Amino acid sequence: MIDDLFVNDLIECTDESGNNFIERVLWIDEGYIIAFVFDIYAAKGFPQSKSVNEIREAISDGRASKLKSDPWARLVRDEELSDVEKTIRDKAWSMIEPLISSENEPSIYYRNVRGSLVKQVAQQHEAIERTIYQYLRRFWQRGKCKNALLPDYINSGGKGKQRKAGEKKRGRPRKYGEEPEIGIGINITEEDKRIFRIAINKFYNNPKQNSLTTAYELMIKEYYYEEIIYEDGIQKSELISPEKRPTLTQFKYWYEVEQDIRKTFISRKGANRYALQNRAIMGSSKMESLGPGFRFQIDATVADVYLVSLYNRSWIIGRPVIYVVIDVFSRMVVGVYVGLEGPSWAGAMMALANAATDKVQFCEEYGIQITQDDWPCHHIPDAILGDRGELVGTKVETLIPNLNIRVENAASYRADWKGLVERYFRTIHEYVKPFLPGYVDKDFRQRGARDYRLDGKLDLYQFTEIIIRCILHRNHQHYLSNYEREEMMIADDISPIPIELWKWGIANRSGRLRTFPEDIVKLNLMPTGKATITAKGIKFKGMYYTCEKARRELWFEKARSNLLSKSDKSLDISYDPRKPNFIYLRSPDGRDFEKCVLYDPEERYSNKDLHDIEYLLAYEELQKQKGRGKGLQEKVDLIAQIENVVSKAEKMAEAVQDDGTSNRQKVAGIRGNRTSEKVKQWELEGFELAITQTQSNSESVETQAEDSEKPKSLQSNHLDLLRKNRQERKRGQKQ
């Protein structure tokens, strides 16, 4: 295939000695002739140029292969990093950013140019050239993204913990430490660090803009002296000996470890100058696109059609939102999202993730069978142009360093900057209007007009299928009559159809399309949430999940026995609203995740959109509230009936209170009273089978006659018998 090699691909090769090595593709020229590659495990050396055809032939012959997984990929979000890690990363990034910009590619890969560029940066940052080269190698080897510069704390013990100082001096020994005037130096204690913080705030973070060296000198003068002396009326500080005070290097080190760079800039220069000169650049005025992947456009619109729920076709769930991502060069639709998320980062996130997703698998979810050639778009671009709404704010701050994507924002009220997407929305509405029930026409909500909301018949799944089919048709058939073809396109007889322009651009103008593992892209884009460990499972949005780690570590048993603290029960998870069958627990080191599966009893949620599930849960909660109202009325009626029975019983009890029996006598007679009551109940409850009503009445009359004829002494009277026995016992006790 002509589009089988992209920037960031990993190629595993075997040398003449039979040793395996892995090279990363760093850059490909526009004509797909030369590529620069670099061994991802090399301790030294620089990128090497190779023929693209040579790489392709090696893959075709089996002498090399493309790797699907990246050993250097880090599944980590910015909020999971410590301040120390971000400080080290940002410092390295500030040094190499001008070197690895698109303007310096491929110049930075050539030795005669690279040396002078590195030397300039080293002088500007007062750094050692060797350090700059180390940062460049790490950037190239580990994925060409900002997070490639993170320190390897995962390989060290005590992540995030500062080591305690002992008696032995840590760090590299001083070159002339044997000299008494210099000494071996000291370990920085907590008291020293406290003084460092005070000195930074007092002498450095202020409008005077002192250098760190000046701040260090002022700190030594004020805090590291033995006594104050006066010479010629001038107060001077007699400093302690050099071997007992911290060095400038130690001071700078702890400043870089503990200080917030953004806060420092603002305190020294003011918020306005920081925003103008030092803030992250989130936009660009450069609008040219030289090939596929140089720039994607993204935008959203609310579709003019009403949908119904998957659960209940009588539930109207409103109008869906369509997000579309388009490649500027080829006009190819590379990503799409259809859902109920309003124009927001959540919707943009879905569309951007889809742009980097394998479209064969994506279409298969909606019953559409395609091949890779039908929709060959599963890459991330060099830049994304969007609105000031979705692509402004803290959400994109993770996207930029982790995936190395430049984010550009159109100016306010300048929708014409995203004319490709705006025009495509009109095309979609033109496609679907004649066919879809529930479509909103121009006279909607006018007096006397029909309420189109009642005509909705499609659910979200069906509407998404229609949109996908519209996209496939446009990519393959839509003739771009206003597209200005270049001279080379005319010579190659390339029709201005998106799929043809895309393939031609890959062959002749590529170099910006990049591949990342889907897990990396999705983890940096998926929304996050809080789940809770319960006895029934991992609870998230009313659903329960389980995973191998939970079963192995007995999470649910511990939750039932109250052996988990409140913090232990709370879990940070990532999830995809389109696939509530799974949620993902991120590992602390950021290199892996635990996949949690929906419990079998929750099958009613399986393969449903999260919005439909939330709608169902909300509806069930409404029904529960209604049931509680009705149940409360019935409970009140029950209480009234109980109180009525109790009132009757109290009145009957009051009628026999003055029978002259003492309380002691009443208590003493409980057993006898119980026996007598039981005998009476036997007469009422005893079974008698095969008897008619007539026989029962006649026998009752005969029994009453016989009982009346019996002498009183022969009739059963248990109370008299009990009283007689009690009297005999009393007489025996007196004797």
Secondary structure, 3 states (H helix, E strand, C coil): CCCCCCECCEEEEECCCCCEEEEEEEEECCCCCEEEEEECCCCCCCCEEEEHHHHHHHHHHCCEEECCCCCCCCCCCHHHCCHHHHHHHHHHHHHHCCCCCHHHCCHHHCHHHHHHHHHHHHHHHCCCHHHHHHHHHHHHHCCCCHHHHCCCHHHCCCCCCCCCCCCCCCCCCCCCCCCCCCCCCCCCCHHHHHHHHHHHHHHHCCCCCCCHHHHHHHHHHHHCEEEEEEECCEEEEEECCHHHCCCHHHHHHHHHHHCCHHHHHHHHHCHHHHHHHCCCCCCCCCCCCCCCCCCEEEEEEECCECEECCCCCCCEEECCEEEEEEECCCCCEEEEEEECCCCCHHHHHHHHHHHCCCHHHHHHCCCCCCCCCCCCCCCECCEEEECCCCCCCCCHHHHHHHHCCEEEECCCCCHHHHHHHHHHHHHHHHHHCCCCCCECCCCCCCCCCCCHHHHCCCEHHHHHHHHHHHHHHHHHHCCCCCCCCCHHHHHCCCCCCHHHHHHHHHHHCCCCCECCCHHHHHHHHCCEEEEEEECCEEEECCEEEECHHHHHCCHHHHHHCCCCCHHHHEEEEEECCCCCCEEEEECCCCCCEEEEEECHHHHHHCCCCHHHHHHHHHHHHHHHHHHHHHHHHHHHHHHHHHHHHHHHHHHHHHHCCCCCCCHHHHHHCHHHHHHHHHHHHHHHHCCCCCCCHHHHHHHHHHHHHHHHHCCHHHCCCHHHHHHHHHHHHHHHHHC
